[in-house]
């Protein structure tokens, strides 16, 4: 938790330190085939550095199949591979890093008949994931400034190159309507392509964990803004922080309360292990104000309409029964499961609203409107389950319907 808060503290104020490394590293080794040296053959040293820049240094084996590369950068920011193309096939070493304390690496490359399929584009797709994703949202000049810190991990031993049929390595979705993308850190901006759907990494991702940081802006629509958070990669943890002084926020993520950071207080939401393709939401309202009068009228009208429909449907079904008309067929198992799932989601939404209101993070008018809307939907689902002869066996559900 402290390292996460430290990262959040640096979101808008502290630039990353420049990479410092020694240039005293050395990689040497030998290339052979079944014990026989491959002499006077072209080889290549490939280096992945900070910002995902790729550097290639050609070399050649000597009469005994030996080679050496000197004057190399050391430290965790640099990853090396030695590769050789022999008889139309590609062979390479394991990933190499040169620590400041141990600046020399000995490498043996065995040339066989199978080549190195791990270097084929699209390999090791399952080894890419996001260990931690942090989103911080503040209000500035009537717009939302959103700062994201995405830790991307390639747990394989070779660079991740994405799927062969695509022109990018990986995709990071962004909320609809974003603009003013800026302050890209961790990966060289020339290796990042953006469009209305998000960010695209266009260079191979070296093994290890990479920290991508960027900022963009979102307009506020009628003092209410909903962010749909989508994921294209497995994510272990996502933390969302919203400025409690200017903003009121709710989310389907778990609400963990308020977090003081320097002189600011943030509302903290957390989600764990969301799957690729899943969508989560964060709804933001300006603090100290309710929604516009027009929006309130629409909300009340919707609640009244739902209530009237709840009265009209049973009367209509009763009239059909007395008139001898066929009623709708009994719902199937899939429909019942869908209602049960909706019931659970509505109960969770009500609990989150209650937690937010108890913590003072939600305007009272907005709280009552949203809670009443959830209760109306809950009554509708309960009526459907009751007509399907499904017991209301959840105590919290029975309590909410009173």
BAZAVEX-517274 format. One record per atom (N, C-alpha, C): x, y, z. Coordinates in steps of 0.05 Angstrom, whole numbers, padded with zeros to 5 digits, always signed. Example, Ala and Ser with C-alpha at 12.3 -4.5 7.8 and 13.67 -1.06 7.14 Angstrom:
// BAZAVEX-517274
+00264-00114+00156/+00246-00090+00156/+00264-00066+00156/+00257-00045+00142/+00273-00021+00143/+00258+00001+00157/
END
This chain:
// BAZAVEX-517274
+00016-00024+00000/+00000+00000+00000/+00017+00025+00000/+00038+00027+00016/+00054+00052+00016/+00066+00058-00011/+00076+00037-00026/+00088+00043-00052/+00067+00053-00071/+00042+00043-00069/+00020+00053-00086/+00014+00082-00081/+00013+00090-00055/+00008+00117-00048/+00031+00135-00057/+00055+00125-00055/+00078+00141-00064/+00076+00146-00094/+00068+00125-00109/+00064+00128-00138/+00043+00149-00144/+00021+00148-00128/-00001+00167-00133/+00009+00195-00126/+00025+00198-00106/+00035+00224-00098/+00052+00237-00120/+00065+00220-00136/+00082+00230-00158/+00067+00234-00184/+00041+00230-00184/+00026+00229-00209/+00029+00254-00226/+00024+00277-00214/+00024+00302-00229/+00047+00321-00223/+00065+00313-00205/+00084+00332-00196/+00113+00324-00201/+00120+00298-00200/+00147+00289-00200/+00153+00274-00226/+00173+00283-00240/+00182+00269-00265/+00200+00246-00258/+00200+00225-00274/+00218+00202-00268/+00247+00210-00270/+00264+00197-00253/+00292+00202-00254/+00304+00192-00280/+00325+00206-00288/+00339+00197-00312/+00353+00171-00307/+00355+00154-00327/+00367+00128-00324/+00397+00132-00322/+00409+00120-00302/+00438+00121-00298/+00449+00093-00300/+00469+00089-00315/+00481+00063-00318/+00510+00065-00324/+00525+00044-00317/+00553+00042-00324/+00554+00030-00352/+00577+00034-00366/+00581+00023-00393/+00606+00005-00393/+00608-00011-00371/+00631-00028-00369/+00623-00058-00372/+00599-00063-00382/+00590-00090-00385/+00602-00105-00408/+00603-00131-00406/+00615-00148-00427/+00599-00174-00429/+00592-00181-00453/+00580-00207-00459/+00598-00222-00478/+00606-00245-00471/+00623-00262-00488/+00613-00290-00488/+00621-00306-00507/+00612-00334-00508/+00622-00348-00533/+00608-00370-00539/+00616-00387-00561/+00590-00398-00574/+00592-00402-00601/+00570-00414-00616/+00581-00440-00628/+00566-00462-00623/+00575-00487-00635/+00551-00505-00642/+00557-00525-00659/+00537-00544-00667/+00548-00572-00662/+00535-00585-00642/+00544-00612-00634/+00574-00612-00627/+00582-00592-00613/+00610-00591-00605/+00629-00579-00625/+00620-00573-00649/+00637-00562-00670/+00632-00532-00672/+00653-00517-00670/+00651-00487-00670/+00640-00478-00697/+00623-00457-00696/+00614-00444-00720/+00631-00418-00723/+00651-00420-00741/+00671-00399-00743/+00663-00378-00763/+00672-00354-00758/+00670-00332-00777/+00641-00328-00788/+00622-00328-00769/+00594-00326-00777/+00582-00301-00764/+00565-00287-00778/+00553-00263-00769/+00534-00269-00745/+00535-00253-00724/+00517-00255-00702/+00506-00226-00696/+00487-00225-00678/+00475-00199-00672/+00469-00197-00642/+00477-00175-00630/+00469-00169-00602/+00446-00149-00602/+00424-00157-00589/+00400-00140-00588/+00396-00130-00560/+00393-00104-00557/+00390-00092-00530/+00363-00078-00529/+00348-00084-00507/+00323-00069-00501/+00329-00051-00477/+00325-00025-00480/+00331-00006-00459/+00307+00008-00449/+00310+00028-00432/+00288+00044-00422/+00273+00057-00445/+00246+00060-00442/+00230+00071-00463/+00226+00051-00486/+00234+00026-00482/+00231+00005-00502/+00246+00010-00528/+00267+00027-00527/+00283+00030-00551/+00299+00005-00555/+00303-00002-00581/+00316-00027-00589/+00342-00019-00603/+00364-00031-00594/+00390-00026-00606/+00402-00052-00615/+00412-00053-00640/+00424-00077-00651/+00453-00072-00658/+00470-00090-00649/+00499-00088-00654/+00509-00113-00668/+00518-00111-00693/+00527-00135-00707/+00555-00144-00697/+00560-00169-00700/+00586-00180-00693/+00592-00204-00710/+00615-00217-00703/+00623-00241-00719/+00638-00260-00701/+00634-00286-00704/+00649-00305-00688/+00677-00308-00699/+00695-00316-00682/+00723-00320-00690/+00727-00349-00700/+00752-00357-00703/+00758-00383-00714/+00749-00406-00695/+00747-00400-00669/+00737-00420-00650/+00708-00417-00644/+00693-00400-00659/+00665-00396-00654/+00660-00376-00631/+00681-00363-00621/+00677-00345-00599/+00669-00317-00608/+00658-00301-00589/+00650-00274-00594/+00651-00258-00568/+00651-00232-00571/+00651-00214-00547/+00640-00187-00555/+00623-00176-00537/+00612-00149-00540/+00620-00134-00514/+00632-00111-00517/+00642-00095-00494/+00629-00068-00493/+00634-00054-00471/+00623-00027-00468/+00593-00026-00466/+00581-00046-00453/+00552-00048-00451/+00541-00036-00426/+00516-00025-00428/+00503-00013-00404/+00495-00035-00385/+00498-00029-00359/+00490-00047-00338/+00466-00037-00323/+00453-00055-00308/+00430-00048-00292/+00405-00062-00302/+00384-00060-00286/+00359-00074-00292/+00343-00062-00315/+00351-00038-00324/+00337-00025-00345/+00344-00036-00373/+00365-00053-00374/+00375-00063-00400/+00374-00093-00401/+00363-00103-00423/+00361-00132-00427/+00374-00139-00454/+00390-00160-00455/+00405-00167-00480/+00398-00195-00489/+00401-00199-00516/+00399-00226-00528/+00421-00227-00549/+00433-00250-00552/+00452-00255-00574/+00438-00275-00593/+00437-00267-00618/+00423-00284-00638/+00440-00290-00662/+00435-00313-00675/+00449-00321-00699/+00429-00335-00718/+00431-00327-00743/+00415-00341-00764/+00433-00360-00778/+00426-00386-00777/+00443-00406-00788/+00427-00426-00804/+00434-00429-00829/+00419-00447-00848/+00389-00441-00848/+00383-00415-00849/+00356-00406-00851/+00339-00407-00826/+00352-00414-00804/+00337-00415-00779/+00350-00396-00758/+00333-00387-00739/+00342-00367-00720/+00347-00381-00693/+00370-00375-00681/+00377-00386-00655/+00385-00362-00637/+00380-00364-00611/+00387-00342-00593/+00393-00352-00566/+00405-00334-00550/+00411-00340-00522/+00387-00335-00505/+00388-00341-00480/+00368-00332-00461/+00372-00302-00456/+00352-00290-00443/+00354-00261-00437/+00377-00257-00417/+00391-00235-00421/+00415-00229-00405/+00412-00201-00393/+00421-00198-00368/+00423-00172-00355/+00450-00171-00341/+00461-00147-00342/+00488-00142-00330/+00484-00125-00306/+00488-00136-00282/+00487-00120-00258/+00512-00103-00255/+00510-00083-00238/+00533-00066-00233/+00555-00080-00219/+00548-00101-00204/+00568-00116-00189/+00581-00138-00205/+00565-00149-00224/+00575-00171-00241/+00571-00162-00270/+00592-00151-00283/+00589-00138-00309/+00596-00157-00332/+00600-00183-00327/+00608-00201-00348/+00589-00224-00349/+00581-00232-00373/+00564-00256-00377/+00577-00274-00398/+00578-00300-00391/+00587-00321-00410/+00563-00335-00422/+00563-00337-00449/+00540-00348-00463/+00549-00371-00481/+00533-00391-00482/+00537-00414-00500/+00512-00417-00517/+00514-00414-00543/+00491-00417-00561/+00495-00443-00576/+00477-00462-00572/+00478-00488-00586/+00460-00487-00610/+00471-00491-00634/+00456-00490-00659/+00448-00519-00665/+00421-00523-00666/+00410-00549-00672/+00394-00548-00697/+00373-00565-00698/+00356-00567-00722/+00329-00554-00719/+00322-00548-00693/+00294-00538-00689/+00292-00508-00691/+00314-00493-00688/+00312-00464-00688/+00300-00454-00661/+00291-00430-00661/+00281-00417-00637/+00252-00407-00642/+00232-00424-00639/+00205-00415-00645/+00195-00394-00626/+00208-00390-00603/+00198-00369-00584/+00201-00341-00596/+00217-00338-00617/+00220-00312-00629/+00199-00306-00650/+00182-00326-00656/+00161-00322-00676/+00140-00302-00665/+00131-00282-00680/+00110-00263-00670/+00086-00278-00661/+00074-00270-00638/+00050-00282-00627/+00056-00302-00606/+00081-00310-00602/+00087-00329-00581/+00085-00317-00553/+00080-00333-00533/+00079-00326-00505/+00058-00304-00499/+00035-00306-00513/+00014-00286-00508/+00004-00287-00479/+00002-00311-00468/-00009-00314-00441/+00009-00303-00419/+00034-00296-00426/+00052-00286-00406/+00052-00256-00402/+00034-00242-00417/+00032-00213-00414/+00008-00208-00395/+00013-00191-00374/-00009-00184-00356/-00002-00157-00343/-00021-00146-00328/-00018-00121-00314/-00019-00127-00284/+00003-00127-00270/+00002-00132-00241/-00013-00111-00225/-00011-00085-00234/-00023-00064-00219/-00029-00041-00238/-00053-00030-00236/-00062-00007-00252/-00074+00014-00234/-00063+00038-00235/-00072+00060-00217/-00084+00082-00235/-00107+00092-00227/-00120+00114-00241/-00126+00136-00220/-00117+00160-00225/-00123+00183-00207/-00138+00204-00223/-00160+00215-00212/-00177+00234-00226/-00180+00259-00209/-00174+00282-00221/-00177+00308-00208/-00192+00327-00226/-00204+00347-00215/-00218+00367-00230/-00201+00392-00234/-00197+00400-00259/-00181+00423-00265/-00194+00439-00288/-00202+00464-00281/-00213+00483-00301/-00238+00471-00315/-00255+00458-00298/-00280+00448-00309/-00277+00422-00325/-00254+00410-00325/-00250+00385-00339/-00236+00365-00320/-00239+00340-00327/-00226+00319-00311/-00198+00313-00322/-00178+00315-00305/-00151+00306-00313/-00148+00278-00301/-00141+00259-00319/-00138+00231-00311/-00109+00223-00315/-00097+00213-00294/-00069+00203-00294/-00070+00173-00290/-00058+00158-00308/-00057+00129-00306/-00029+00119-00304/-00025+00100-00286/+00001+00086-00283/-00005+00057-00288/+00006+00046-00309/+00001+00018-00316/+00027+00003-00315/+00028-00017-00298/+00051-00035-00296/+00046-00059-00314/+00061-00062-00335/+00057-00084-00354/+00080-00104-00351/+00073-00129-00348/+00093-00149-00342/+00095-00170-00365/+00119-00174-00374/+00125-00196-00392/+00141-00216-00377/+00128-00237-00367/+00141-00257-00350/+00156-00278-00366/+00157-00275-00393/+00171-00294-00409/+00201-00287-00410/+00215-00302-00426/+00244-00298-00428/+00252-00285-00454/+00233-00279-00471/+00239-00267-00497/+00220-00243-00500/+00226-00224-00518/+00208-00201-00522/+00181-00210-00532/+00160-00197-00522/+00133-00202-00531/+00128-00185-00556/+00118-00197-00578/+00115-00183-00603/+00086-00181-00612/+00067-00191-00596/+00039-00189-00604/+00031-00210-00624/+00007-00208-00633/-00004-00227-00653/+00006-00219-00681/+00013-00239-00697/+00026-00233-00722/+00009-00217-00741/-00018-00220-00741/-00035-00207-00760/-00041-00178-00753/-00032-00169-00729/-00037-00141-00721/-00012-00124-00725/-00018-00098-00727/+00004-00078-00732/+00013-00066-00705/+00005-00077-00683/+00013-00067-00657/+00019-00090-00639/+00033-00085-00617/+00041-00106-00598/+00019-00110-00578/+00008-00089-00565/-00014-00091-00547/-00030-00065-00546/-00055-00067-00537/-00074-00045-00537/-00082-00039-00508/-00082-00013-00501/-00092-00004-00475/-00116+00015-00480/-00141+00006-00475/-00164+00022-00480/-00165+00047-00462/-00177+00068-00473/-00182+00093-00458/-00212+00100-00459/-00222+00116-00439/-00251+00123-00439/-00258+00138-00464/-00283+00135-00473/-00293+00148-00496/-00293+00179-00492/-00284+00193-00512/-00285+00222-00511/-00260+00235-00499/-00239+00220-00494/-00215+00232-00482/-00201+00250-00503/-00185+00268-00493/-00168+00285-00510/-00144+00294-00495/-00127+00310-00508/-00103+00322-00496/-00085+00300-00482/-00079+00279-00496/-00061+00259-00486/-00033+00270-00484/-00020+00267-00461/+00006+00280-00456/+00021+00266-00434/+00046+00275-00429/+00063+00266-00408/+00067+00236-00408/+00072+00225-00432/+00077+00196-00434/+00105+00190-00423/+00107+00172-00404/+00132+00165-00392/+00134+00134-00390/+00159+00125-00390/+00164+00096-00387/+00168+00082-00413/+00155+00091-00435/+00159+00080-00462/+00162+00104-00480/+00180+00103-00498/+00185+00125-00516/+00160+00133-00531/+00152+00158-00532/+00128+00167-00545/+00126+00158-00574/+00149+00156-00588/+00148+00148-00616/+00140+00118-00619/+00140+00104-00597/+00131+00076-00598/+00102+00072-00589/+00089+00095-00584/+00061+00095-00576/+00044+00108-00597/+00023+00094-00606/+00004+00105-00626/-00023+00107-00612/-00037+00129-00617/-00063+00133-00604/-00085+00138-00625/-00109+00131-00617/-00133+00137-00634/-00156+00139-00615/-00181+00144-00624/-00204+00146-00605/-00209+00122-00587/-00197+00099-00593/-00202+00075-00578/-00180+00070-00556/-00158+00085-00557/-00138+00081-00536/-00110+00083-00547/-00091+00070-00532/-00063+00070-00538/-00054+00044-00550/-00034+00045-00567/-00024+00020-00580/+00007+00021-00578/+00018+00000-00567/+00047-00003-00566/+00056-00016-00592/+00076-00003-00606/+00083-00013-00633/+00111-00026-00633/+00124-00028-00610/+00150-00041-00609/+00149-00066-00590/+00166-00086-00595/+00166-00110-00578/+00171-00102-00549/+00158-00117-00531/+00161-00111-00502/+00181-00131-00490/+00203-00120-00480/+00224-00137-00469/+00214-00152-00443/+00227-00174-00436/+00220-00187-00411/+00223-00168-00387/+00206-00173-00367/+00207-00156-00343/+00181-00140-00340/+00182-00122-00320/+00159-00105-00314/+00165-00076-00324/+00146-00065-00338/+00149-00038-00350/+00127-00020-00339/+00135+00005-00332/+00117+00024-00320/+00110+00046-00340/+00085+00045-00350/+00076+00065-00369/+00058+00085-00355/+00065+00111-00358/+00050+00133-00345/+00040+00152-00367/+00016+00161-00365/+00005+00181-00384/-00018+00196-00372/-00025+00219-00384/-00046+00236-00374/-00064+00244-00398/-00090+00247-00393/-00108+00257-00413/-00131+00271-00399/-00148+00284-00415/-00170+00300-00404/-00197+00289-00413/-00217+00293-00397/-00245+00285-00403/-00263+00308-00397/-00282+00314-00415/-00302+00335-00410/-00322+00326-00389/-00334+00345-00374/-00356+00339-00356/-00382+00345-00371/-00400+00325-00372/-00426+00328-00385/-00448+00332-00365/-00460+00356-00364/-00483+00361-00346/-00475+00355-00317/-00450+00360-00310/-00440+00356-00283/-00439+00326-00275/-00444+00309-00293/-00442+00280-00287/-00426+00267-00310/-00407+00250-00302/-00391+00236-00321/-00387+00207-00313/-00392+00189-00331/-00388+00161-00326/-00364+00151-00343/-00345+00139-00329/-00322+00127-00343/-00326+00097-00345/-00326+00086-00369/-00326+00057-00373/-00298+00048-00376/-00289+00032-00357/-00261+00023-00356/-00260-00005-00369/-00246-00007-00391/-00244-00033-00405/-00215-00043-00403/-00212-00069-00406/-00186-00081-00404/-00182-00101-00428/-00158-00100-00438/-00150-00119-00459/-00131-00140-00449/-00121-00137-00424/-00101-00155-00413/-00111-00164-00385/-00103-00188-00376/-00109-00196-00348/-00097-00175-00329/-00112-00168-00308/-00104-00147-00289/-00108-00158-00261/-00087-00158-00245/-00089-00168-00218/-00102-00149-00199/-00096-00123-00202/-00107-00103-00184/-00110-00076-00198/-00132-00063-00194/-00136-00036-00205/-00146-00018-00182/-00133+00005-00178/-00140+00024-00158/-00148+00050-00171/-00171+00061-00163/-00181+00086-00174/-00183+00106-00151/-00171+00130-00155/-00171+00151-00135/-00185+00176-00147/-00205+00187-00134/-00218+00211-00143/-00216+00233-00121/-00211+00257-00129/-00207+00279-00111/-00233+00284-00095/-00232+00280-00069/-00256+00282-00053/-00265+00310-00049/-00247+00330-00052/-00255+00357-00048/-00273+00368-00070/-00268+00360-00094/-00283+00371-00117/-00303+00351-00129/-00299+00325-00123/-00315+00305-00138/-00328+00286-00118/-00352+00277-00127/-00366+00255-00114/-00366+00231-00133/-00358+00208-00124/-00355+00185-00142/-00368+00160-00131/-00378+00144-00148/-00387+00117-00142/-00376+00098-00163/-00375+00072-00157/-00364+00053-00176/-00373+00025-00169/-00371+00007-00188/-00377-00021-00181/-00353-00034-00169/-00330-00020-00167/-00308-00030-00152/-00314-00026-00122/-00299-00041-00105/-00303-00038-00076/-00293-00011-00066/-00310+00002-00050/-00303+00028-00039/-00287+00024-00013/-00262+00034-00012/-00245+00029+00011/-00243+00053+00029/-00257+00075+00023/-00257+00098+00041/-00240+00121+00030/-00233+00139+00047/-00217+00163+00040/-00187+00159+00046/-00171+00170+00028/-00142+00167+00031/-00129+00195+00031/-00117+00204+00053/-00104+00230+00053/-00076+00228+00040/-00071+00246+00022/-00045+00247+00009/-00037+00276+00008/-00016+00283+00023/-00007+00311+00027/-00031+00327+00037/-00039+00348+00023/-00061+00365+00031/-00087+00357+00017/-00087+00335+00002/-00111+00327-00012/-00123+00302-00001/-00148+00298-00005/-00162+00273+00003/-00174+00261-00021/-00169+00235-00025/-00180+00220-00048/-00198+00198-00039/-00220+00194-00054/-00237+00170-00050/-00223+00147-00065/-00223+00124-00051/-00207+00101-00061/-00226+00078-00067/-00224+00068-00092/-00239+00045-00101/-00219+00024-00111/-00225-00001-00107/-00207-00023-00115/-00222-00046-00127/-00210-00057-00149/-00220-00081-00161/-00197-00101-00164/-00203-00126-00161/-00182-00147-00163/-00190-00168-00184/-00170-00175-00199/-00172-00196-00220/-00195-00193-00240/-00199-00169-00250/-00219-00166-00272/-00208-00180-00297/-00225-00193-00311/-00217-00209-00334/-00214-00191-00359/-00198-00200-00379/-00196-00185-00404/-00223-00183-00417/-00230-00160-00427/-00256-00155-00440/-00277-00146-00421/-00272-00148-00394/-00292-00139-00375/-00293-00108-00375/-00317-00097-00367/-00320-00068-00365/-00329-00062-00337/-00317-00042-00326/-00325-00031-00300/-00331-00002-00303/-00344+00010-00283/-00352+00038-00287/-00345+00054-00262/-00340+00080-00266/-00337+00100-00245/-00354+00124-00253/-00374+00131-00236/-00391+00154-00242/-00382+00177-00224/-00379+00201-00236/-00368+00224-00222/-00388+00247-00224/-00393+00260-00201/-00410+00283-00200/-00394+00305-00185/-00399+00330-00193/-00385+00352-00180/-00394+00354-00151/-00376+00357-00133/-00382+00359-00105/-00397+00385-00098/-00416+00383-00079/-00431+00407-00071/-00453+00415-00089/-00458+00400-00110/-00479+00406-00129/-00495+00381-00135/-00520+00384-00140/-00536+00362-00149/-00537+00362-00179/-00549+00342-00190/-00551+00342-00219/-00570+00364-00228/-00569+00370-00253/-00585+00392-00264/-00615+00386-00260/-00631+00408-00260/-00660+00405-00256/-00672+00387-00277/-00663+00391-00302/-00674+00374-00323/-00668+00345-00318/-00644+00339-00309/-00636+00311-00303/-00652+00300-00280/-00658+00317-00260/-00674+00308-00237/-00702+00301-00247/-00714+00318-00264/-00741+00313-00274/-00742+00286-00289/-00721+00282-00306/-00720+00256-00320/-00718+00233-00301/-00701+00236-00280/-00698+00214-00260/-00724+00208-00246/-00737+00230-00236/-00763+00225-00222/-00783+00213-00241/-00784+00222-00266/-00804+00212-00285/-00798+00182-00290/-00772+00175-00292/-00766+00147-00296/-00774+00130-00272/-00770+00140-00248/-00778+00125-00224/-00808+00121-00223/-00823+00143-00229/-00852+00141-00230/-00861+00121-00251/-00849+00122-00275/-00856+00104-00296/-00851+00075-00288/-00828+00070-00275/-00823+00042-00266/-00843+00033-00246/-00851+00052-00227/-00871+00045-00207/-00898+00038-00220/-00906+00055-00239/-00931+00050-00253/-00931+00024-00268/-00908+00018-00280/-00906-00007-00295/-00908-00031-00275/-00896-00027-00251/-00898-00048-00231/-00927-00054-00223/-00944-00033-00223/-00972-00036-00216/-00988-00047-00240/-00981-00037-00264/-00997-00043-00287/-00993-00072-00296/-00969-00082-00294/-00964-00109-00305/-00980-00130-00290/-00981-00131-00263/-00998-00151-00249/-01028-00148-00257/-01038-00123-00259/-01066-00119-00267/-01071-00130-00295/-01052-00125-00312/-01056-00134-00340/-01055-00164-00341/-01037-00177-00326/-01036-00206-00327/-01062-00218-00314/-01073-00204-00293/-01098-00214-00281/-01121-00212-00301/-01122-00190-00316/-01143-00187-00336/-01141-00209-00358/-01116-00215-00366/-01112-00235-00387/-01121-00262-00376/-01116-00268-00350/-01124-00293-00339/-01155-00296-00338/-01168-00274-00329/-01197-00275-00328/-01210-00277-00355/-01197-00264-00375/-01208-00265-00402/-01202-00291-00416/-01188-00309-00402/-01182-00335-00414/-01160-00335-00434/-01144-00313-00435/-01122-00311-00454/-01098-00326-00443/-01082-00335-00461/-01057-00350-00453/-01037-00330-00441/-01027-00336-00418/-01006-00320-00406/-00979-00328-00419/-00959-00311-00412/-00932-00317-00423/-00922-00344-00414/-00906-00358-00430/-00896-00383-00421/-00877-00380-00398/-00874-00402-00383/-00857-00402-00359/-00828-00396-00367/-00814-00379-00352/-00786-00373-00359/-00768-00397-00357/-00748-00398-00374/-00729-00419-00374/-00707-00416-00353/-00689-00435-00351/-00668-00435-00331/-00649-00411-00336/-00643-00405-00361/-00625-00383-00367/-00637-00356-00358/-00663-00353-00362/-00676-00328-00354/-00676-00325-00323/-00681-00347-00309/-00681-00346-00280/-00653-00339-00270/-00633-00352-00282/-00605-00346-00273/-00598-00317-00279/-00608-00306-00301/-00603-00277-00307/-00616-00259-00286/-00641-00266-00278/-00654-00250-00257/-00639-00252-00230/-00630-00277-00224/-00615-00280-00199/-00589-00264-00199/-00575-00264-00222/-00551-00248-00225/-00556-00219-00222/-00578-00209-00235/-00586-00181-00233/-00592-00174-00204/-00606-00192-00190/-00613-00187-00162/-00587-00183-00145/-00567-00200-00150/-00542-00198-00134/-00528-00172-00141/-00528-00164-00166/-00514-00139-00174/-00528-00115-00162/-00555-00115-00161/-00570-00093-00149/-00565-00091-00119/-00564-00114-00105/-00558-00113-00077/-00530-00102-00072/-00511-00110-00088/-00484-00100-00085/-00483-00069-00090/-00498-00060-00111/-00499-00032-00117/-00511-00016-00093/-00532-00026-00081/-00544-00013-00058/-00524-00012-00035/-00510-00034-00030/-00490-00034-00008/-00468-00013-00013/-00459-00011-00038/-00438+00008-00044/-00448+00037-00041/-00473+00042-00049/-00485+00068-00045/-00486+00075-00015/-00495+00056+00001/-00497+00060+00030/-00469+00066+00042/-00449+00052+00033/-00422+00057+00044/-00412+00084+00036/-00417+00092+00011/-00408+00118+00001/-00422+00141+00016/-00448+00137+00021/-00463+00158+00035/-00455+00159+00065/-00450+00136+00077/-00441+00136+00105/-00414+00149+00109/-00397+00147+00088/-00371+00159+00089/-00371+00189+00081/-00395+00199+00074/-00397+00227+00066/-00386+00232+00038/-00384+00211+00022/-00372+00214-00005/-00393+00218-00026/-00419+00219-00019/-00440+00220-00039/-00460+00241-00030/-00467+00259-00049/-00488+00279-00044/-00514+00266-00036/-00528+00277-00016/-00552+00264-00006/-00574+00261-00027/-00578+00281-00043/-00599+00279-00064/-00592+00258-00084/-00567+00258-00093/-00558+00237-00112/-00561+00209-00100/-00553+00207-00074/-00555+00181-00060/-00583+00171-00060/-00603+00188-00052/-00631+00179-00051/-00641+00171-00078/-00635+00187-00099/-00644+00181-00126/-00634+00154-00135/-00608+00149-00132/-00596+00124-00142/-00606+00100-00126/-00609+00104-00100/-00618+00081-00083/-00647+00074-00089/-00664+00095-00093/-00692+00089-00099/-00694+00075-00126/-00678+00084-00146/-00678+00071-00172/-00670+00042-00170/-00649+00036-00154/-00641+00008-00150/-00663-00008-00137/-00676+00003-00117/-00698-00011-00103/-00721-00018-00122/-00728+00001-00140/-00749-00004-00159/-00742-00027-00177/-00717-00027-00186/-00708-00049-00203/-00708-00075-00188/-00700-00074-00162/-00700-00098-00146/-00728-00109-00142/-00748-00092-00139/-00775-00101-00136/-00784-00115-00162/-00777-00104-00185/-00784-00116-00210/-00772-00144-00212/-00746-00147-00206/-00733-00173-00208/-00746-00192-00188/-00753-00183-00164/-00765-00200-00144/-00792-00210-00153/-00808-00193-00166/-00834-00201-00177/-00831-00223-00198/-00810-00219-00215/-00806-00240-00236/-00798-00266-00223/-00781-00266-00203/-00772-00291-00190/-00796-00303-00175/-00813-00286-00163/-00836-00296-00148/-00855-00310-00167/-00860-00298-00191/-00878-00311-00210/-00866-00337-00221/-00839-00339-00220/-00826-00363-00229/-00823-00383-00207/-00837-00377-00183/-00836-00395-00160/-00808-00399-00149/-00792-00377-00150/-00766-00377-00138/-00767-00363-00111/-00758-00376-00089/-00760-00364-00063/-00742-00340-00060/-00751-00320-00044/-00734-00297-00037/-00718-00304-00013/-00697-00320-00017/-00683-00332+00006/-00660-00315+00015/-00657-00291+00005/-00635-00274+00013/-00645-00253+00034/-00636-00254+00059/-00646-00235+00079/-00644-00206+00071/-00621-00199+00058/-00617-00171+00050/-00638-00163+00029/-00646-00182+00012/-00666-00175-00008/-00693-00170+00005/-00701-00187+00024/-00726-00184+00038/-00727-00157+00052/-00704-00150+00065/-00702-00125+00079/-00705-00101+00060/-00692-00103+00037/-00693-00080+00019/-00721-00076+00007/-00736-00097+00005/-00763-00095-00007/-00784-00085+00012/-00777-00082+00037/-00797-00072+00057/-00801-00042+00053/
END
